[in-house]
Amino acid sequence: MQAKSRPSRRRTYALLASAAGLATVAALASALPADAHSGKGHGHQHPSRYQDVQLLSFNDLHGNLEPPSGSSGRVTEAQADGTTKTIDAGGVEYLATHLREARKGHPYSVTAAGGDMVGASPLISGLFHDEPTIEALNKLDLDVTTVGNHEFDEGAKELARLQNGGCHPTDGCYTNKKFKGADFPYLAANVLDEKTDKPILKPYWVWQKKDVKIGFIGVTLEGTPGIVSADGVKGLAFKDEVETIDKYAKVLQRQGVQSIVALVHEGGFPASSSYNYDCDSAGAGSGISGPIVDIAKNVTPAVDALVTGHTHTAYVCTVDDPAGNPRMVTSAASFGRLYTDTTLTYDRRTGDIARTAVQSANHVVTRDVAKAPDLTELISKWNTLAAPIGNRAIGYISADVNNTGTESPMGDLIADAQFAYGRELDPGTDLALMNPGGVRAGLTYAAKGSEGDGVVTYAEGFTVQPFANTVNLQDFTGAQLIQVLKEQVSGTNAAAPKVLQPSANLTYTLDLTKTGADRVVTDSIRLDGAVVDPAATYRVATNSFLAGGGDGFTTLGQGTNDLVGTDDLSALAQYLTAHSSATSPLAPPAANRIAIVQ
């Protein structure tokens, strides 16, 4: 496996408005000689021993080329007086400007991403199999990214097409120009072809400028098969993150690359929702929890920093490596709302990063800067192609339908829509259940374009449900239905519950003061006001992802008498059209089907 640096692309910059620095800074106490940060040799003929390298990173873009709407397009910032405020953020026109401004004065700069660049994307990208996002990332001068779980939504062959280019095998070419693919490498060190037992894409990549070399290893979470449709991961094996990173760190070291960054599509949960909180502050409420912590604690000390993702949260933390030395672990939330600026001080004598000098900060992609004209042109091109489909009105709402909370109004609305559609397919349908991860956004009352307040367009619906899952009907016993509800908070979902969004006729109590499956109070479960009979048969509508046992709901994969219907977005559109009008808009569901005890 060769590790050649891609030829450096010459970057040209327009005159850009200065970007205000909204950041949280985490730094390891510096203990370097006086010339540590010169990087220019102080006028000497030879470069100094130490060279600062700028690492810009972001994660979980999910094809959000335009500024995300509602809460998806805001970040929370902690203020000096202890209060918080929200800031509108995101949009690749602004992200490009911020990144280009950040690179100024940094001749040694590399840009990396933590996965989920595509998948679960809004209409402008998802309608075209995310070709627009790859084109945007090329313009952003992304150097390297790892795969995330959503890179497998359409399978390994489609991922290979995004990397290498070519027209879509079914939909063909969307413009008169052939899709060129990504200018940057996608890394997939722990994703193996089951037949060859080799990574399906490059496991690592080496960035090099003059005598400075940094290796990047990319992995996605080992549990990817449990959160992606079975077709998307067919024939693939997903290996342990730590073992894989350690393996390729040794490969890089044997090639003389001592500075190593791991791009890990797995994440943590910070103690604060504010992007700029002090993650390393002493006392209660500091630090992060979640899967990334164990990974960070166990990955070989040869790795100098971890760029992470998946949980859509923001943090800049240090976690001790196996040798007991602090190591930077970062995440820049999601949807292009933040980017992380990390300074890695490269020691030319050892070829390694002087970790005592690592500094990192998350910055807001504010919308008070000039838009990058080349990204504006790209968005306009794809919006023109998408407009005939995306601008069609499919319904009307009286207020925001939010996608927040354990039970969300948006999740309830989707469940109601799938229940109604299930009844059309089979009048014997008894209820519907929707997975929370499949609800990608809420619906906002304020007009996004020229359609008017309260109007829901097809494009907005697509942003909510972009996966093209089908609505499936299956039969379950009452005992199985109860078990499904228990699986929300037990098994693989015990530590991080995945609470299904129920149709209006299913109610029960979720007691979060208890542990495991006991958190679902069995005696409280009611369907149409009646106790669920363990021996009876119930017809349940879900999407195809859940019907395949996704998200740890193994019992949902055991249904019988399957009936496959239309795609889930069509079911939502039909429901909105049938239950709302300009004069009688739909009110958001009250989200009171699950009684939560905390």
C-alpha positions in Angstrom: 0.0 0.0 0.0 1.6 3.2 -1.1 1.2 6.4 0.9 2.0 9.2 -1.6 1.0 12.7 -1.0 -1.5 14.1 -3.5 0.0 16.9 -5.5 -0.6 20.2 -3.7 -3.4 22.2 -5.3 -2.8 25.8 -5.8 -5.4 27.7 -3.8 -6.7 31.0 -5.0 -8.7 33.3 -2.8 -11.1 36.1 -3.4 -11.1 39.2 -1.3 -12.9 37.9 1.8 -14.5 39.7 4.7 -12.7 39.2 8.0 -14.3 36.5 10.1 -14.9 37.1 13.8 -13.2 34.4 15.9 -15.8 32.7 18.1 -13.8 29.9 19.6 -13.0 27.7 22.6 -9.3 27.0 23.0 -7.9 23.8 24.5 -4.1 23.6 24.7 -1.5 21.4 26.3 1.0 23.3 28.4 3.9 24.3 26.2 7.3 23.0 27.1 9.3 23.6 24.0 12.5 25.5 23.2 12.2 29.2 22.4 12.2 28.6 18.6 9.3 26.1 18.8 6.7 28.1 16.9 8.9 30.0 14.5 8.2 27.8 11.5 10.2 30.3 9.3 13.6 29.8 10.7 13.9 33.4 12.0 15.6 34.4 8.8 18.2 31.6 9.0 19.1 29.7 5.8 17.8 26.4 7.3 14.3 25.9 8.7 13.9 25.8 12.5 13.5 22.5 14.3 9.8 23.1 14.9 7.1 23.8 12.3 3.5 24.6 13.2 1.0 22.8 11.0 -2.6 24.0 10.8 -5.2 21.2 10.9 -8.6 22.4 9.9 -11.4 19.8 10.4 -15.2 19.3 10.3 -17.5 16.4 10.3 -21.1 15.2 9.6 -21.9 17.7 6.8 -24.6 15.4 5.5 -24.9 17.4 2.3 -26.0 20.6 3.9 -24.9 22.9 1.2 -27.4 25.6 2.0 -27.7 27.0 5.6 -29.7 24.5 7.7 -33.0 25.8 8.9 -34.4 26.0 12.4 -32.4 24.6 15.3 -30.3 22.6 12.8 -28.7 25.8 11.7 -27.8 27.3 15.1 -25.1 26.7 17.7 -25.2 27.6 21.4 -22.4 29.8 22.8 -21.6 30.2 26.5 -21.2 33.8 27.7 -18.8 35.1 30.3 -21.7 35.9 32.7 -22.9 32.2 32.7 -25.7 32.7 30.2 -25.9 31.3 26.7 -27.0 32.7 23.3 -27.6 31.0 20.0 -25.9 31.9 16.7 -27.1 31.2 13.2 -24.5 29.0 11.5 -23.7 26.8 8.6 -23.9 26.9 4.8 -21.0 26.0 2.5 -20.8 29.5 1.0 -19.9 30.7 4.5 -17.8 27.6 5.4 -15.6 28.2 2.3 -15.1 31.8 3.3 -14.2 30.9 6.9 -11.8 28.1 5.9 -10.1 30.3 3.3 -9.7 33.1 5.8 -8.3 30.7 8.4 -5.7 29.4 6.0 -4.2 32.8 5.4 -0.7 33.1 7.0 -0.5 29.3 7.4 1.6 27.9 4.6 1.5 24.5 6.3 -2.2 23.8 6.4 -4.2 20.6 5.8 -8.0 20.1 5.9 -9.5 16.8 7.1 -13.0 15.5 7.8 -14.5 13.0 10.2 -17.1 11.2 8.0 -20.7 11.5 7.0 -20.0 14.1 4.4 -22.9 12.6 2.4 -26.1 10.7 3.2 -29.2 11.9 4.9 -28.8 15.0 2.8 -31.3 17.7 1.8 -32.9 17.6 -1.6 -30.3 19.8 -3.4 -27.7 17.1 -2.8 -29.7 13.9 -2.0 -31.8 14.1 -5.2 -28.6 13.8 -7.2 -26.9 11.0 -5.1 -24.7 13.6 -3.4 -22.7 14.6 -6.4 -23.3 18.3 -5.5 -21.7 17.7 -2.0 -18.6 16.1 -3.5 -18.2 19.0 -5.9 -18.6 21.4 -3.0 -16.0 19.6 -0.9 -13.6 19.8 -3.8 -14.1 23.5 -3.9 -13.5 23.7 -0.1 -10.1 22.1 -0.7 -10.8 19.2 1.6 -7.6 17.1 1.6 -8.9 13.8 3.2 -11.8 12.3 5.0 -12.8 9.1 6.6 -15.9 7.2 5.7 -18.9 7.4 8.1 -21.8 5.1 8.4 -23.9 7.3 6.0 -21.3 6.8 3.2 -22.8 3.3 3.0 -26.4 4.3 2.6 -26.3 3.4 -1.1 -23.7 0.7 -0.8 -20.0 0.3 -1.5 -20.3 0.6 -5.3 -21.9 4.0 -5.0 -19.3 5.1 -2.5 -16.6 4.0 -5.0 -18.3 6.1 -7.6 -18.3 9.2 -5.4 -14.6 8.6 -5.0 -13.7 7.8 -8.6 -16.3 9.6 -10.6 -18.7 8.5 -13.4 -22.4 8.9 -14.0 -24.9 7.2 -11.8 -25.7 3.6 -13.1 -29.4 4.2 -13.0 -30.1 7.9 -13.2 -27.2 8.7 -15.6 -25.6 12.1 -15.9 -27.3 15.1 -14.5 -25.5 17.7 -16.5 -23.5 17.8 -19.7 -20.4 17.2 -17.8 -19.3 13.8 -16.5 -19.1 13.6 -12.7 -15.4 13.6 -11.8 -15.6 12.3 -8.3 -13.7 13.4 -5.2 -10.4 15.2 -5.4 -9.6 14.0 -1.9 -9.2 10.4 -0.7 -11.9 8.7 1.3 -10.3 6.4 3.9 -11.8 3.2 5.1 -9.2 1.3 7.1 -11.6 -0.9 9.1 -14.1 -1.6 6.2 -13.1 -4.9 4.5 -14.3 -6.7 1.5 -15.4 -10.1 2.9 -14.1 -11.9 -0.1 -10.6 -10.3 -0.2 -10.3 -9.4 3.5 -8.8 -6.0 2.3 -10.0 -2.5 2.9 -12.4 -1.3 0.2 -10.7 2.1 0.0 -7.3 3.4 1.1 -6.7 2.8 4.8 -4.4 5.8 5.2 -3.0 8.8 3.4 0.1 10.9 4.0 0.1 14.7 3.7 3.5 16.1 2.9 4.9 19.6 2.4 8.7 19.8 1.9 10.1 17.8 4.8 7.0 17.7 7.0 4.9 14.6 6.8 1.6 13.7 8.7 -0.2 10.4 8.2 -4.0 10.1 8.4 -5.8 6.9 9.2 -9.6 6.7 8.7 -12.1 4.4 10.4 -15.9 4.4 10.9 -17.6 2.9 13.9 -17.5 -0.9 14.1 -21.3 -0.9 14.7 -22.0 0.6 11.2 -24.0 -2.6 10.1 -26.5 -2.0 12.9 -27.4 1.5 11.8 -27.3 1.1 8.0 -29.6 -0.9 5.8 -28.5 -4.5 5.1 -28.2 -3.8 1.4 -25.7 -0.9 2.1 -23.2 -3.1 3.9 -23.7 -6.4 2.1 -20.4 -8.2 1.6 -18.5 -5.9 4.0 -16.9 -6.5 7.4 -16.4 -3.7 9.9 -13.5 -4.2 12.2 -12.5 -2.8 15.7 -11.5 0.8 15.5 -8.6 0.6 18.0 -7.1 -2.5 16.6 -7.3 -1.1 13.0 -5.8 2.3 13.9 -3.0 0.6 15.9 -2.3 -1.7 12.9 -1.9 1.1 10.4 0.0 3.4 12.8 2.7 0.7 12.7 2.6 0.6 8.9 3.1 4.4 8.8 5.9 4.3 11.3 7.7 1.6 9.2 7.5 4.0 6.3 9.1 6.8 8.4 5.9 8.7 9.2 5.9 9.4 12.9 3.2 12.1 13.0 -0.2 10.5 12.8 -3.8 11.8 13.1 -6.8 9.3 13.4 -10.0 10.3 11.7 -12.7 8.4 13.6 -16.4 8.4 12.7 -17.4 7.7 16.3 -18.0 10.3 18.9 -18.9 11.4 22.4 -21.3 13.4 24.4 -20.0 16.6 26.0 -21.2 17.8 29.4 -22.4 21.1 27.8 -24.4 21.9 24.7 -22.3 25.1 24.3 -19.7 24.7 21.6 -17.2 26.8 23.5 -17.4 25.3 27.0 -14.1 24.3 28.7 -14.0 20.6 28.2 -10.9 20.2 30.3 -12.1 22.3 33.3 -11.9 20.6 36.6 -14.9 19.4 38.6 -18.3 18.1 37.8 -19.7 18.6 34.3 -16.4 18.6 32.4 -15.2 16.2 29.8 -17.0 13.9 27.5 -18.6 10.5 27.7 -19.5 7.9 25.1 -17.8 5.5 22.8 -15.0 7.8 21.7 -13.6 7.9 25.3 -12.6 4.2 25.3 -11.2 4.5 21.8 -9.1 7.5 22.7 -7.9 5.9 25.9 -6.8 2.7 24.1 -5.4 3.9 20.7 -1.6 3.6 20.5 0.3 6.7 21.7 1.8 6.8 18.3 -1.4 8.7 17.2 -1.1 12.4 18.0 -4.7 13.6 17.7 -8.2 12.3 17.0 -10.7 14.1 14.8 -14.1 12.5 15.5 -17.7 12.7 14.6 -21.0 10.8 14.4 -22.7 12.2 17.5 -23.2 15.7 16.0 -21.8 17.3 19.1 -19.1 19.9 19.7 -16.0 19.4 21.9 -12.3 20.1 22.1 -11.0 17.8 24.8 -7.9 16.1 25.9 -8.1 12.4 26.8 -5.0 10.5 28.2 -3.5 7.9 25.9 -2.4 4.5 27.1 0.9 6.0 28.2 -0.9 8.5 30.4 -0.2 11.5 28.2 -3.0 13.9 27.2 -4.1 13.8 23.6 -6.4 16.1 21.7 -9.9 14.8 20.7 -12.1 17.1 18.7 -15.5 17.2 17.0 -17.2 20.1 15.2 -20.9 19.4 15.7 -22.6 18.8 12.3 -24.0 20.4 9.1 -21.1 22.7 8.6 -21.9 24.9 11.6 -18.4 24.7 13.1 -14.9 23.9 12.1 -12.0 23.0 14.3 -8.6 24.8 14.0 -5.8 22.7 15.6 -2.1 23.6 15.7 0.2 20.6 15.5 3.8 21.5 16.2 6.0 19.2 14.1 9.5 18.4 15.4 11.8 18.0 12.4 14.4 16.2 14.5 12.0 13.4 15.5 9.5 13.6 12.7 6.8 13.6 15.4 4.3 16.0 16.8 5.4 17.8 20.0 2.2 17.1 21.9 3.0 19.5 24.7 2.3 22.3 22.2 -1.0 21.1 20.6 -3.6 23.8 20.6 -7.2 23.5 19.3 -10.4 25.5 19.0 -13.9 25.2 17.5 -15.0 28.2 15.5 -18.5 29.1 14.4 -19.3 29.3 10.7 -21.1 32.6 11.0 -23.2 34.0 8.3 -22.0 37.6 8.7 -19.1 37.1 6.2 -19.1 37.3 2.4 -20.4 34.3 0.6 -17.8 32.4 -1.5 -19.0 33.2 -5.1 -17.9 29.8 -6.5 -20.0 28.0 -3.9 -22.9 30.3 -4.6 -22.7 29.4 -8.3 -22.6 25.7 -7.5 -25.7 25.9 -5.3 -27.5 27.9 -7.9 -26.7 25.3 -10.6 -28.1 22.4 -8.6 -31.0 24.3 -7.2 -32.1 25.1 -10.8 -32.1 21.4 -11.5 -33.9 20.5 -8.3 -36.5 23.3 -8.4 -39.2 21.7 -10.4 -39.4 18.9 -7.9 -38.4 20.6 -4.7 -40.7 23.7 -4.9 -43.9 21.7 -5.0 -46.1 22.3 -2.0 -47.1 19.1 -0.2 -48.8 20.6 2.9 -49.3 23.4 5.4 -48.4 23.7 9.1 -49.6 26.2 11.7 -46.3 26.4 13.6 -42.8 24.8 13.7 -42.9 21.0 13.9 -39.7 20.4 15.9 -37.4 17.5 16.0 -36.4 17.8 19.6 -37.0 15.8 22.8 -37.2 12.1 23.6 -40.6 12.1 21.8 -40.6 14.8 19.1 -43.6 16.3 17.3 -41.9 15.6 14.0 -41.4 11.9 14.9 -45.0 11.6 15.9 -46.1 13.2 12.7 -44.2 10.7 10.6 -45.5 7.8 12.7 -49.1 9.1 12.1 -48.4 9.4 8.4 -47.1 5.9 8.2 -50.0 4.6 10.2 -52.5 6.3 7.9 -50.7 4.9 4.8 -50.5 1.5 6.4 -54.3 1.6 6.8 -54.6 2.3 3.1 -52.5 -0.7 2.3 -54.2 -2.9 4.8 -57.2 -1.7 6.9 -56.0 -4.2 9.6 -52.9 -2.1 10.4 -52.8 -1.5 14.2 -50.0 1.1 14.8 -46.8 2.6 13.4 -43.3 3.0 14.9 -40.6 5.4 13.6 -36.9 5.3 14.5 -35.6 8.7 15.8 -32.4 8.5 13.8 -34.5 8.5 10.6 -36.0 11.9 11.4 -33.3 14.2 10.1 -34.9 17.6 10.7 -38.1 19.3 11.7 -40.4 21.5 9.7 -40.2 25.3 10.1 -43.2 27.6 9.8 -41.2 30.5 8.4 -40.9 30.5 4.6 -37.5 29.3 3.4 -37.9 30.7 -0.2 -40.8 32.3 -1.9 -43.5 29.7 -1.0 -44.9 31.6 1.9 -45.1 31.0 5.7 -46.5 27.6 6.7 -46.0 26.0 3.4 -44.2 22.6 3.4 -42.4 21.9 0.1 -41.2 18.6 -1.2 -37.7 19.8 -0.6 -38.4 20.4 3.0 -40.0 17.0 3.4 -37.0 15.5 1.7 -34.7 17.1 4.3 -36.8 15.4 7.0 -36.8 12.0 5.4 -34.0 11.6 2.8 -33.3 7.8 3.0 -35.9 6.5 0.5 -36.9 3.7 2.9 -40.1 1.9 2.1 -43.1 1.7 4.5 -43.4 -2.0 5.5 -46.2 -3.8 7.2 -45.5 -6.9 9.4 -47.4 -9.0 11.9 -46.1 -9.4 15.5 -47.5 -11.0 18.6 -48.4 -8.8 21.5 -45.4 -10.3 23.4 -43.1 -9.3 20.5 -44.6 -5.8 20.4 -43.8 -5.4 24.1 -40.3 -6.7 23.5 -39.8 -4.2 20.8 -40.6 -1.4 23.2 -38.2 -2.9 25.8 -35.4 -3.0 23.1 -35.5 0.8 23.0 -33.7 0.8 26.4 -32.0 -2.5 26.6 -29.5 -4.6 24.7 -27.4 -2.5 22.4 -29.6 0.5 23.3 -29.2 0.2 27.1 -26.6 3.0 27.4 -28.0 5.3 24.7 -31.7 4.6 24.4 -33.3 4.9 20.9 -36.9 5.8 21.7 -39.2 4.9 18.8 -41.8 7.5 17.8 -45.3 6.0 18.1 -48.5 6.7 16.2 -51.1 8.5 18.3 -53.0 5.3 19.4 -50.0 3.8 21.3 -49.3 5.2 24.8 -47.1 4.0 27.6 -44.8 5.2 30.5 -41.0 5.4 30.2 -39.5 5.5 33.7 -35.9 6.7 33.3 -35.3 6.4 37.0 -35.1 2.6 36.4 -32.5 0.6 34.5 -32.5 -1.5 31.4 -35.7 -3.0 30.0 -37.6 -2.1 33.2 -37.6 1.5 32.0 -40.6 0.6 29.8 -43.4 0.1 32.3 -45.2 -3.0 30.8 -48.5 -2.4 32.6 -48.8 1.1 31.1 -48.7 0.0 27.5 -52.0 0.8 25.8 -53.1 0.5 22.2 -56.3 2.4 21.4 -56.8 2.5 25.2 -56.7 -1.2 25.6 -54.0 -3.4 27.2 -51.8 -5.2 24.7 -52.7 -8.9 24.6 -49.4 -10.9 24.5 -51.1 -13.7 22.5 -52.9 -11.5 20.0 -51.5 -10.6 16.5 -50.8 -6.9 15.7 -50.1 -5.4 12.3 -47.3 -2.8 12.6 -46.1 -0.2 10.1 -42.4 0.7 10.1 -39.8 1.8 7.6 -37.7 -0.8 5.8 -34.7 0.0 8.0 -36.5 -1.0 11.2 -38.2 -3.9 9.4 -34.8 -5.3 8.8 -33.9 -5.2 12.6 -32.0 -1.9 12.4 -30.9 0.2 15.4 -30.8 -2.8 17.6 -34.4 -3.8 17.2 -33.8 -7.4 16.5 -37.4 -8.3 17.2 -38.6 -6.0 14.4 -36.6 -8.2 12.0 -38.7 -11.2 13.0 -42.1 -10.1 11.7 -44.2 -12.1 9.4 -46.7 -11.6 6.6 -44.6 -8.7 5.1 -46.1 -6.2 2.8 -43.9 -3.5 1.2 -45.4 -0.2 0.3 -44.2 3.1 -1.2 -41.3 5.2 0.1 -41.6 6.9 3.4 -41.4 10.5 2.0 -44.3 9.8 -0.3 -46.3 8.5 2.7 -45.5 11.8 4.6 -46.4 13.9 1.6 -49.7 12.1 1.1 -50.6 12.6 4.8 -49.8 16.3 4.8 -51.7 16.9 1.6 -54.8 15.0 2.9 -54.8 16.6 6.4 -53.9 20.2 5.7 -54.7 23.2 3.5 -53.8 26.8 3.3 -56.9 27.7 5.2 -56.7 24.8 7.6 -53.0 24.1 8.4 -51.9 21.1 10.4 -51.0 21.8 14.0 -47.8 20.1 15.4 -48.6 16.9 17.4 -48.4 17.5 21.2 -45.7 14.8 21.7 -47.6 13.4 24.7 -47.9 9.7 23.8 -45.0 8.7 26.0 -45.2 9.7 29.7 -41.7 10.2 30.8 -40.6 9.8 34.4 -37.2 11.3 35.2 
